[in-house]
Amino acid sequence: MEQALERIKMQLAQMDRENKWTEVDRDEVIDLLIFEEIKAASYQFGYEKVGKTVEFLLKECEQLK
């Protein structure tokens, strides 16, 4: 779960460095990154772990918005 959050933070940092925020909405990007991490977790883990990952990412990423 923490690894997924770190990947999201790295993607956001990359966009910050490239100053891409004039082209896209930060909240939408965060939502899309969360979706991609959840999708990846669904292939990798069972339902319980995916559910915990969803809860964790929604809570932690809300602070990034």
C-alpha atoms as one frame of an Amber mdcrd trajectory, in Angstrom:
protein
   0.000   0.000   0.000   2.774   2.386   0.920   4.543   1.502  -2.323   1.469
   2.488  -4.326   1.341   5.821  -2.505   5.033   6.396  -3.195   4.505   5.704
  -6.902   1.690   8.255  -6.960   3.861  10.825  -5.181   6.705  10.195  -7.639
   4.370  10.745 -10.598   3.124  13.996  -9.078   6.677  15.147  -8.386   7.590
  14.429 -12.001   4.666  16.528 -13.184   5.719  19.295 -10.784   9.234  19.270
 -12.252   7.858  19.379 -15.788   5.311  22.051 -14.806   2.446  20.154 -16.459
  -0.321  21.572 -14.279  -1.395  24.191 -16.812  -2.468  21.352 -19.101  -4.313
  19.135 -16.598  -6.262  19.266 -13.338  -4.262  17.965 -10.347  -7.282  16.336
  -8.679  -8.159  14.460 -11.857  -4.585  13.241 -12.237  -4.552  12.008  -8.647
  -7.853  10.208  -9.189  -6.494   8.533 -12.328  -3.302   7.488 -10.548  -5.361
   6.001  -7.699  -7.464   4.109 -10.234  -4.359   2.691 -11.926  -2.894   1.552
  -8.599  -6.188  -0.100  -7.614  -6.391  -1.821 -10.978  -2.831  -3.126 -10.556
  -3.600  -4.308  -7.020  -6.668  -6.187  -8.244  -4.437  -8.342 -10.453  -1.894
  -8.856  -7.708  -3.872  -9.322  -4.473  -7.059 -10.849  -3.113 -10.241  -8.886
  -2.440  -9.390  -8.089   1.182  -5.984  -6.627   0.347  -7.438  -4.652  -2.568
 -10.113  -3.227  -0.276  -7.503  -2.141   2.247  -5.428  -0.614  -0.546  -8.449
   1.346  -1.791  -9.193   2.701   1.682  -5.555   3.588   2.288  -5.055   5.353
  -1.045  -8.299   7.317  -0.816  -7.410   8.536   2.666  -3.769   9.367   1.957
  -4.275  10.869  -1.484  -6.987  13.199  -0.252  -4.164  15.072   1.498  -2.349
  15.455  -1.835  -5.261  17.218  -3.507
